[in-house]
């Protein structure tokens, strides 16, 4: 069994058995949210935008990708708090 040492911008992906390098780690509060598309965006150095959908976040995903280059960012958020927040918002919208 090989041991992998993880540093602050590296993460071991057990499913793929690869190391993922992140361009940066960004708090979800620092991202822009498009309510119509239900997608969070953050500027990429290439000029495009990193994106991650509300559905991906609800499913526990934490990697936002840029469609124009190979860069990825890790989205920092508390999954349980996020689920509670989206559930409250859904209830408020139906009331």
Beta strands, then each sheet from edge to edge (+ up, - down):
strand 1: 10-13
strand 2: 18-21
strand 3: 24-27
strand 4: 32-34
strand 5: 39-43
strand 6: 49-53
strand 7: 63-66
strand 8: 72-76
sheet 1: 1+ 2-
sheet 2: 3+ 8+ 7- 6+ 5- 4+
end
